[in-house]
Amino acid sequence: MTALAQRTGAINLGQGFPDTDGPQVVLEAARSAILAGANQYPPGLGVPVLREAIARHQHRFHGITVDPDREVLVTTGATEALAATLLALVRPGDEVVTLDPTYDAYTALIALAGGRHVRVPLAPPDFRLPLDRLATAVTDRTAVILVNNPHNPTGTVLTQAELAAIVAAAEQHDAIVVVDEVYEHLVFDGVRHTTIAAIPGAAERSVTISSAGKTFSLTGWKIGWLVAPQPLRDAVLTVKQYLTFATGAPLQPAIAEGLDQPDALFVGVRDRLQHGRDLLAAGLARAGFAFAPAPATYFQAVDAAPLGVADAARLARELPEQVGVVGIPLSAFAAPEHADLYRSWLRFAFCKRDTVLQEASDRLARLAMRD
Ligand SMILES: *Cc1c(COP(=O)(O)O)cnc(C)c1O
């Protein structure tokens, strides 16, 4: 879709990366760290200032107490945290349960680990978790339940009841819960995001993964982390040792600086993004798509069925030529047996500048005048 955007000059709302830089204070901190000589291998666990800032962050935003020396690991983006965790915890033939539509890296990483991928489809149009399907999907063969909350690509935020059901299933079948929370700060309209470790029974059997990329609009830095009980943390560290060994030395103290910024910075990031979502939503509504405003993430999922579109993948291929905007069909993230559920759905990214979103919104609105 990115190639199609380039060829047609369409606005690319396919891929989720921001078109502005992160906070100046964080950029400056990285520059200072480079000039101060933070340029050789840092410790494999991550530099102490960042691990301590991660522990303070978990306490400030989630009320969770973690030991920065025993329960935190800095990784090369959330992606390495996911890869090392799955490689550490999944033996060939073990099952990994995810929510469909599934973030594409999960599918590939489960395969790399030799795991069997079992998917529970979130039910459109509100993408709630069907608890009965979860209960049958998790069995004694399940090594890991891997979910992202908030959820890309649907924008859903799991409720406490849904999280509790996931933890209960994991307890019953002795599985580990891995939760990817890279969108933890990008939650709108007063919706509450609950970190997995705040659910009773979860702390001792969960790995919480996050990253600076989405929160600080620094997706190219690839600074991520995980929080887990020491035995789990150490198992993942053993794998990380032979994946990257260590992660971007001068970027780590800069992200520590970012995580210690006042609440106003995090609120500002969230509010700007919510405004971007609303700009785009206006055009999507005028075009005739059906959707509820995304409660979180970088993404708005929309149903094209009211436009008379049965196959959103086809619409996605036509949109760049027709109106000059690129989106991605949700079915691209789903198992073949679930693709029909999402057949008429598309995903658009709204992590772009106002001028870009306004133009995309105006262009999409023209869909209503088609035919
Ligand atoms: C963007 C994204 C990631 C990747 O995070 P990095 O820190 O860039 O590796 C992981 N999970 C989800 C759900 C994402 O959307």
PDBQT file of the ligand as one rigid body, heavy atoms in Angstrom, charges set to zero:
ROOT
HETATM    1  C1  LIG A 401       4.147  -0.146  16.526  1.00  0.00    +0.000 C 
HETATM    2  C2  LIG A 401       3.857  -1.382  17.321  1.00  0.00    +0.000 A 
HETATM    3  C3  LIG A 401       4.895  -2.149  17.865  1.00  0.00    +0.000 A 
HETATM    4  C4  LIG A 401       6.342  -1.891  17.564  1.00  0.00    +0.000 C 
HETATM    5  O1  LIG A 401       6.967  -1.164  18.547  1.00  0.00    +0.000 OA
HETATM    6  P1  LIG A 401       8.523  -0.798  18.386  1.00  0.00    +0.000 P 
HETATM    7  O2  LIG A 401       8.857  -0.187  19.680  1.00  0.00    +0.000 OA
HETATM    8  O3  LIG A 401       8.664   0.117  17.218  1.00  0.00    +0.000 OA
HETATM    9  O4  LIG A 401       9.267  -2.080  18.135  1.00  0.00    +0.000 OA
HETATM   10  C5  LIG A 401       4.559  -3.240  18.651  1.00  0.00    +0.000 A 
HETATM   11  N1  LIG A 401       3.272  -3.576  18.867  1.00  0.00    +0.000 NA
HETATM   12  C6  LIG A 401       2.255  -2.879  18.339  1.00  0.00    +0.000 A 
HETATM   13  C7  LIG A 401       0.859  -3.295  18.601  1.00  0.00    +0.000 C 
HETATM   14  C8  LIG A 401       2.511  -1.756  17.542  1.00  0.00    +0.000 A 
HETATM   15  O5  LIG A 401       1.497  -1.094  16.975  1.00  0.00    +0.000 OA
ENDROOT
TORSDOF 0
